[in-house]
Amino acid sequence: MEGKRSRVIIKGMKDGLLFLLEDEADFAEVLSELEFKLQEAHEHFFDGPAMNVTIQLGRRALTAAQEEALRQVFAGQKSLVIREIRSDSPSLLQASHTRNLRIVSGTVRSGQVLRYEQDVLLLGDVNPGGIIQSAGDVLVLGALRGIAHAGCRGARDRIIAASLFVPTQLRIAGHISRPPEEWSEADWVMQFAYLEGDRIFIDQIHHLSRIRPELSLYFLKEGERANG
């Protein structure tokens, strides 16, 4: 790390520690330096009582995958507890989310299983017997008639959304829901599913901002483009 500008600055605060992360550097490089500093300082500094950690991102906006990677760095430090992750530019969340979508096109047919580690946007249909699975969000700009599984690695804040929402089964994290019998293909209304407590709920897409404000603008825009 010698000879390079520090990408991670650690400051003490009255109620814990503040980690300032360089917002213009490559995220992987920031993460690497953070890991190095935590390992280097662990024996001398982080062995005491638990301390609250605030992470300041500057103008950087994290994707779900980046946030998970950041939290994993701290997971091995039992004395460090992440209290808050801050960004000075929440408007960048939409752009960040868009850059990290895996966009695929086609039809998921019966017996097919598509699996992804990042958020996935399918430009096509999921037929009965087809499965689309992601560790992030599952977004379908088409008909969802098969099985969709979001947050397959355990993330509870993931969603499933589709232009035509008639799945045979929904899964978010470890929870499973089957659609009510009254769902009808005649209702061409974009909907999404989210997990609250131990139950999966369904709502219309224009209410998405209450659950995931950074995603709603993007998906509404793409939905309007696909349907119009």
N, C-alpha and C positions, 0 to 999 in steps of 0.2 A: 504493500500500500504506500510505500515511501515514494516521494516525488510526485504524488498525485493529490489533487484537491480532495479533501474529505467529502464523501457523499453522505456520511452519517455523523451527526453531531448530537451528543448526549449532554443534557443539562439537568441539574437538580432543581426541583421545585419544592415548595412548602409541603405539598401533599403527594410527592412522588418524583418520577423522572419524565422528562420531555425528550423524545427522540425526533430530531429534525432530519427529514430525508430529502436529499437533493431532488428537485422535481424535473430537471432537464436531462439528467443522466439516464442511461439505460436501466430499466427496472431490475434486470438480472444482476447488473453490477452493483446496484444499491443493496440488493438482497445479500449478495456475496460479502460486501463490506460489513453489513450489519451482523451477519453470522460470525465473521472474523472478530469483530469487536466484542460481541457477547462471549465468545469462547475465550478470548484473551483476558477479559476482565472478570470472568466468572469467579475464579478462585479468590480474588482479592476484593471484590466489590458486591457481587450478587448473591452471597451466601447468607445474608442476614434475614431479618423479617421481611414478609411480603411487602412489595412496593407497587403502587399504582403506576401505570405507564400510559402516557398520552403520546400518540404518534401524529406528527404534523407532516402532511404530504406536500405542503405548498400548493402549487397549481396542478398537481397531479391528481387524477381521478382513477381509482383502482377498479379493475374488473373483479368479478366474483372469484376467479381463479387466482388473481394476484393477491387479493385480500386473504384467501385461504393460505397461500404460500407465505405471506407475511406473518400470519398467526402461527403457522407451523414453526417458524424460526423461534418464536417466543415460547412454544409449547414445552420445550425442554428446560426452560428456566422457571423452576417452581416458585422462585421468590419474586418473579415479575408477572404482574397481572394487567393485561390490557384493559384500560378503562374507556378509552375513546380513541377513535381514528378520525382526524380532521382533514378537510380539504378546503382551501380558500376559494375554489372554483367549482361548486356543485354543478354548474351548467356543463362542465366537461364530461359528466357521467354518461350522457347520451352518446357522445362521440367515442368515449372509451369502450362502452358496451358494444357499439357497432363494430369497432375494429376487431373485437375478439369473438364475434359470432362465427360459427362454422356454418356456412351457407351451402345447402345441397339441394338438388332438384331431382324430381322423379317421383315414382310411386312406390311406396312400401307395400309389397304384396303379401298375401297370406303365407305364413311360414318364414318370412324375412325378419331379421332382427338387425336394426342399425344402432350402434353404440358409439357415444362420443364422450370425451372428457370435458369439453367446454360447452357453452350455450350453443344450441343448434337451431337454425331456421330452415325448415323444410319448405321448399317451393313445390308443393304437390300434395298428394293424398296419402293417408295411411288406411289401407283397406282392412276389413275384418280379418283377424288372424295375423296381421302385421304388428310389429313392435318397434317403437322408437324410444331410445333410452339415452339419458344424458346425466352427467354429474351436475350440470347447470340447469338452465331453463330449456323447455321444449316449446318451440313456436312453430305452428303449422299454418302456412298460408294456403289453405286448401281444406279438404274434408278429413277430419280425424274420426275414423270409424273403427280403428283398432285399439291397441294398448299403447299408452304413453306413460313413461316413467321419468320424472324429473328429480334431481337431487339424489341420484342413485348411490352416491357415496355417503349419504347421510345428511346433506344440507337441507334444512327444513324450510328455508325462505325462498325456495325455487318455485316457479309457476309452470303451468301448462296452458297454452293458449292456441286457439284455432279459429279459422274463419267459419267452418261448419263443425259444430261441437257435438258429436254423437259417438263418443268412445264406448268400447265394450268394457274397458277398465282403465282407471287412473291410479297412478302410484306417485306419491311424493315422499321422498326419504323412505321410511319403512312402513308408511301407511297406505292402505288400499281402499279405493272407493269404486263402486259400480254405479252407473247412471240410473236415475229413476225411470220408470217405464214411460212416463209421459213425455220424455224428450222426443222431439219430432224433427225429421229432416226438413220439414216445411219451414222451420224457423231458421232462416239464414241470418243469424246474428252472431257476430264474433263474441266469444266468451273465453273466460280463463278460469283455471282452478288454482286454489292456493290452500295451504295448510294452516289451520288455526287450532291450537291445542292438539287433540288427537283426531280431528275431523277435517276432511277435505271439503271445502266449500266452492261453489260455482257462482260466478258473477259475470255481468256483461262487461265488455272490454273497456267501455268509457269510465268504469269505476277502478280501472287498474292503477290509476295515479294514487289511490289511497294505500295500495299495497307496495307498489314498486314505481315511484315517480320517475326514476331515471329511465325506465324501460317503456313507459306508457306512450311517450311522444314518438319514439321510434316505431313501435309496433302499430300504433294508430296510423302513422304516415304510410307505412308499408302496406297496411291493410287497405287503406283507401286507394292506394295505387293498384293493388292486385284486384280489387273489386270494381274499380272504376275505369 
